[in-house]
Amino acid sequence: MQQPHQILLVDDEKHIRLAAGQTLELAGYDVVTADGAEKALTLLDRDWPGVVVSDINMPGIDGLELMQRIMSIDADLPVILITGHGDISMAVSAMRDGAYDFIEKPFSSELLNDVVRRAAEKRRLTLENRVLRKALEQQGGIGPRIIGHSPGIQQLRSMIQHIADTPADILIQAETGSGKDLVARYIHEHSNRRDKNFVAINCGAVPEHLIESELFGHEKGAFTDAKSRRIGKFEHANGGTLFLDEIESMPLSLQVKLLRVLEERHIERLGSNELIPLDIRVVAATKVDLKTLSEQGGYRADLYYRLNVVSLEIPPLRERREDIPMLFQHFALIASVQYQKEVPQLSVEKLSALVAHHWPGNVRELRNIAERYVLLGPAYNFAVGDAGERMAAKQMTLPEQVERFEKLVLQEELSRNNGSLKLTQDKLGLPRKTLYDKMKKYDLSKDDFK
């Protein structure tokens, strides 16, 4: 979706259109002018990606009536009114009726740019929210996405692309909260099994005396409480993907049966002698080092090596800090759709605090903070600083800290400007060559932010 940086400037006075238009163009906006409301209305629709700046006093349709007609097209399209000194009370009343803001003549370039910048950001977020809301309505939720441009995440996506359509079982290793379930679903949705079931079970959440029945199913009368036949997770996932989370929690007595299923590709329901063939991919996930655990006798070594045909590692969030701004924005937009609230603009200070945090809870912790930020607004104190982070910062040299911050600012501005190099260099006050050099230094591409 196009970054909303268009401005429709409506004024019957030519010198106002020229002066204000030049100011906005120098700030990097694409300015369209109209000398009256009739022309302006022909340029607008519900998806128009910009902001309207209009004088109040115009012949024919004045600015207030224009605002009302714009609101009938799209009530969320920001309208900024230009008013004379005698019209202040009228402008205040218009804000109660839905105007975004008003500017009193004569106004400075700085004031105009500031008000327009805030309105354009609001419009951008509104349109992004609509896209997400539409996706939620069509899909019942947003599909799995592995977000980020850090080397570890790029390597993870590349490996998944290579093995997605193969029948090989996969072992995912990652810390708690890193997104093991999401990666498993991503593998399934990007494989030739996507039209079959994705079935997940947390091996650590099912009581030991029930897990065998959960996995393999049972026949009526197989044991005391088996009052009817039950289809197990393996059978339900036949043709698709079975995700075994916290595989390290599986009882040793059951591990040998799992090994046999992985090798022979068939199961028997409890209480039955019938072999049920399986066409299935098993994705297992663990938060511990299974090799070390098997060496200590806490896990079967043969099962570990059978599961470890393809191993995927999800880097913890503290090792992919450059992905934090993009992840935060993604989670904030989802929260804005869920709670029907706009996403407050994130200050550089708050963003720096996020990037500096140690993230013991990984991506899950970041998502929770993004949701609270949308719910509570800019006044919400992230409170993410701790002694561990200060120690981590001390272990970095000053040039390393400066480079990390510089890369963060570049990523944020490129994302804000939808990959536009012209807008980015103007906003950051950088010569074009300097911007290119810095992007090359930090391995950034404008295409990653479109």
N, C-alpha and C positions, 0 to 999 in steps of 0.2 A: 504494500500500500504506500502511496506517495506521502512523503513527509509534508504535513500541512503548513506551508510557509507562504501561501498566496494571501494577498491583501486586496480587498476591493475597497477603493477609496471613492466615496460619493460626496461631491460638493459642487454647487453651481458656480462657485468662484474659481476661475481658472488659476489664479496665482496661488490659492490654497492647495489645489490639486498638484500643481507643479512643485511647490516647496515641500509639502508633506510627502508627496510621492518620491521625491529625490532622497529625502531623509530615510524613508523605509527601504528604498533600493540600495542605498549605501550600507544599510544594516543587513543586506543579504536577502531581502524579501522579493518575491515576484509580484509586482504591483500592477493592478488593473484599475483604471479610473473610469468614472462615469459622471456626467454632468447633471444627472437627475435620477430619481428613483425608478422611473419606468425602464430605463436601460439597465440599471443595476439588477432588477428583478429577473430579467431575461438570462442573466449569467449564473443564477444560483439554482441549486437543487439540494436534496437531502444529503448527498455525499460530497458536497463541495468542500475541498480541504483547505479552508482558510478562515479569515476573519474579515468582518465588514467594519469599516470606519466611515461614519456618515455625519455630515452637518445636520443640525436640527432644523434650522431655518432655510428652507428651499421652496421655490415656487411649485405649485401643483401638489404632489405628494410630499409632505415634509418628512423629516427624519423619524419622528415618532410613529407616523403611519407606516413608513417603510419598515421600521423595526417590527411592528405588529404583523405585517405581511411576511417578513422573513421568518418570524416565529411560527407562522402557519405552515411554512415550508419545512422548517426544522427548528424546533424550540431550543435545541442545544447549540445552534450556531451563534458564536459570540458577536454581539453588535456593540461597538464603541461609539458613543455620541460625542460630537464636537459642539460645544455650546458657548454662547456669549455670556457676559457677566449677568445680564438680566434674566437669563434662563436657568439659573442654578437650581431653583426649586423644581422647575419642570424636569430637569435632568435627574434629580434625586428621585422624583416620582417615577420616572422611566426606569430607573434601576430596580425599583420595587416591582415594576411590571415585567422585568426580565432582561433589561439592558446589562451588558457585562460591566461597563464602566463609562465614565464620561471625562472629557478633557476640556478645560476652560481656556478660551482664547484670551490672550496669546499664550501659546504653550511652547516649551522647549523641546528640542530634538530628543533629549534624554528621556523626558517624560513620555513622549509619544512612543519611543522605542520600548520603554519598560512596560507600558500598558499592553502594547501589541504583543510583546514577547510572551507575557503571561497568558494572554488570550489565545495565542497560537498554540502554546503548550497544552492548554485546556482542550482546544479543538483536536489536537493530535491524540490525546488520551481518549477523548470521546469516541473518535472513529476507531481506534484500536479496541476499545471496549465493545463496540458494536460487532466487530469481526469476531471477537472471542465469544460474545453472547450468541451469535449466529452458529458458531461451531458447537457450543454447548447444546443449543436447541436441536441441531441436526444430528449430533452424535451421542447426545446424552452425557457428554463429558469431553474433555480434550484428550486426544490420543497421546500415547507415550512419545516423548521427545527427549533426546539426549542433548542438552543445551550447553554450549561452550565452545571456545576456540583454543583452549589451552592444549599443549602438545599431548598430554595424557588422554584428554577427551577425544582429540582427533584420531589418536591411535586406536582408542576403544571403538569408535565408529567404523574405522577402516577394517579392524578385525571382524566386527560383526558383519560387515558387508561381504567379507570373504567366506564366512562360514554359515550365513543365515539359511541358505537352502540345502545345506548338507544335513545328513541324519545324525551327525556326531553329538553326543551328550556334552554338556558344558558345565564347568564349575566357575561360579562367580565368587571372587574373594574381595571383601571390602569391609570397612568399619560400619558400625551401626549408624543408620541415618544417611548413608551415602547414595541410596537409590538402587539397591539390588533388585527389588521387585520391579521397578520401572525398567531397568535394563532387560530383565527377563521378558517383560511384556513387549518391549521394543524389538527384541529378537523374534518373538512370535509374530508380531504384526508386520515385520519386514521379511518374513519367510514364506515359503510356499504352503505353509500350514495355517496361514492367517484366517482361512475360512472355517477352520475346525476349532474345537474348544481349547481355551487356555485355562488350566486348572491349577490353583495354588493351594498349598497346605504348609502351615508353619509346624515343623516337626517338634518344636519346643513348646507349642501351645496345646498339644493333644496329649491327654493322659496316656501313660505307657500301655495300659491294658486295652486301650481303644485304638491305638494308632494302626495296628495290623488290619483291623476291620475297616478303618478309614481308607487305607491305601488299597487293599485287595478286595474289599467287599465281603459279603457272607451270604450263605443260603439260610432260608428259614429253618430254625431249630439248630443252627450250628453251635449255639451256646445258649445259656439260660434266657437272656433277654433278646435273642434274635427271633422276633415275632414275625418277621417278613424278610424277603430277599432285599439286600442292599447292594447297590452298584458302587464300587470303590472308586477312588480318585484315578487310579491307573486306567480302569475301563472307561470312565467318563471322559478322560483325556485322549482316548484312542483316536489316532489320526491327527492329533494336535500336539500340544505341549503340556508337560507336567512340571510345575515349579515346586521344588522341595526347598523351602527356606529353613535356615538354621539346621542344616543337615548334620552338624556336629552333635545335635541333641538326640539324634535317633538312637534308640537302645541298641546295644551290641547284639542282642539276640535277634533283632530284626535286620541288622546290617547284612547278614549272610543271605537272607531271603531277597533283599534288595539287589545284592550282587548277582544272584541267580537270574532275577528278572532282567537286569541290564544286559546280561550275557546271552540269555536264551530268548528274550523278547516274547514271553508269554506269562500269564498268571493263572492261578487257581483261586476262586473265591473260597473263603473258609467254609468248610463243610461240603465241598464239592471236589470231584476228581476230574472235572472237565477243564481242559486247557483252553484258555482264551488268548489267541494270538494278538500281539500288539504291534501297531505301527505308530511309534511314539518317540518324541524327543524329550529327554529329561534334562532340565536345567536345575542344578543344585546351587545353593548359595550358603556361604559361611562367613562368620566374622572372626574366626580364629584360623591359625595356621594348622591345617589338617595334617600336613606332613609331620610337624612336630608332635601333634596330638597322637598320631599313629605310632610314632617312635616311643612315646611314653606309655603306650598300651591303652589309650583312651579311645582309639578308633581303629577299625580294621585297615591295615595297610593295603590289602588287595582291593578293597572298595575305593580307597582314596585314589589309587592309580587307575582304576577303571573309570572313575568320575573325571579324572584330570586329563582326559584326552585333549580337550581345549580348555584353557584356563584364561579367564578374563579378570583383570584387576581394575576396580574403580578407584581412581585416586581420591584421597580425602580432600575436603574443600580447602583446607589450609595449604594444599599443594597445587591448587588451581585458582589462586586468588583473582587472576585476571577475568575469570568467568563470573565473579560475584555480581557485578553490576547488571549483566544480562539476566542472570538467574533471578535476582531480586525484582527486576522489572517484570519478568514473566510471572512470578508468583503474585506480585502486586496487582497485575492486570486480571489474573484469575480471581483474586479476592474481590476486586472492584465489581466484577460481574456477579459474583456470588452474593455480595452484600449490597449491591446497587449503590455504590459510592465511588466518587472520583478518586484517582490516585494523586495524592499530594506530590508536588515536585520535590525531589530528593536533593538536598543541599550537598555541596562538595564536602563539607565537614562531616555530615552523617555518612556519606559514601566512604570517606576515608576511614571512619570508625568501623564500618562494616568490613572493609578490606583488611584492616589491621587485626581484627578479631581472630582468635585461635580456632574457633568453630569445633568444639568437642562433639556437638550434636550434628555436625555436617549439614547436608542440604536440608534435612528435616528441620533443623534449628533455624536456618535462613528462611524457610517458608513460613514458619510460625511468626518470625519477626516481621516479614512482609505483610502478613495478614493483620497483625496488630497495628502496623503503621497505617494501613488503609482504614481500619476501624477507628483509630484514635487520632489520626492526623499528624501534622508536623510537630505538635507539642509532645508527641510520644518520645520519650528518652530511650534510645536503644539499650543503654546500659550494658554494652558488650565489652567494656574494657576490664581487664583483670591483670593480676600480677604476671600470669603466664605470657600474656601478650606483650607486656612491657619488657619482659625478659627476652622474648623473641625479637622485638625491635632493637634491643641493645646488641643482639648478636649480629645485626646487619650493619654494614658500614654506612656512613652518610651517603656516599654516591649510590649505593644499592637502594636505600630508602627513597632518594630523589628520583631514581629511575623508575621505581615501582609506582610512585605517585604520578610521574609524568605519563607513563603508559596508561594508568587509570584514567587520567583526564582526557587523553586522546581517544580512548575507547568510548568514554561517556559522550564526548562531543560528536564523534562519528555516528554513534547510535542515535543521538538526539537529532542529527541532521540527515539521517537515512543514507549515510555513506557519501553525502555530497562534500567533495573536497573544497569547493569554493566557499560554502557556508562555514565549514570547519575552520579553514584558514582565517576567514574574516572574524569569526567568533573568538578564536584564540590569538589573533593578532600575529600570525606567522606568515612569513613569505612562503610561496608555494614550494620552492625547493626545500626549505627547512622542514615543511610538513612531510614532503615525500621522504626525506632522509630519515626523519623520526619514525615514520611508518615502516620503512625498510628495517630500521634498527630493531623495532619491536615485533616484526613479522606480522604487520597488520595489513589487511586488504579492504578496500572500500566495499567490495562485493559481499563481505561478511556481514555488513551492517545494513544491507538493503532489505 
